[in-house]
Amino acid sequence: MIEITPEERKQAYITLVHEEYKPVKYKWWKSTRIYYHFTKDLARDNYKQIDRVGPVEFKKGKIGAFIAAGILILSILGTFFIDKMIGFFALLILLIFFGLALPRLLDKKVRIRITREGIWTEGLTKEISWENVLITCIKEVQSDEDSVFTLIIHFYDPILDKFLKVERGLDEISVYHVSATIEYYRRKIIIPS
């Protein structure tokens, strides 16, 4: 029986993943399409120069929550100035909205942390070292209205002696900035701006 080395196993896994993520031709009537973009390809299209020394932390965006809060407060104040009183219904909507929006506005949890040693995403117990990261890519699920992006990290766990993958939704985090940061720390290359 021929024994294969760990490097050959890693290379075979990388080849398998590349085959799985090959572009697919969709029929014109399909409304949902899935595309995979490797971070090394997206990093070339990044518009920001990455030159960080310390860790980079990505958190959930709050712009949408701030805009919605502003619109709601302005509309309630508008009804107050027109009617000279805030009605029970307006106050109830304000309380419900703040009950839903405040957790997002106050959320300071880190979703993705990238350092010189490796990468960590929410849901992992420990950081994955760069030597064990095999492939990083972005999954794009495209529908009629918009796209949803997910970071996928394929890595080797030496303790379990298995190849694993972890997925993390990017919400309002820039796909290009995450990709460029990963490639900067992973490869220590200069990415053209």
Secondary structure, DSSP 8 states (H G I E B T S, - for coil): -----HHHHHHHHHHHHHHHTS-----TT---EEEEEEHHHHHHT--S----SS-EEEE---HHHHHHHHHHHHHHHHHHHHHSS--HHHHHHHHHHHHHHHHHHH---EEEEE-SSEEEETT-SS-EEGGGEEEEEEEEEE-SS-EEEEEEEEEEETTTTEEEEEEEE-TTS-HHHHHHHHHHHHH------
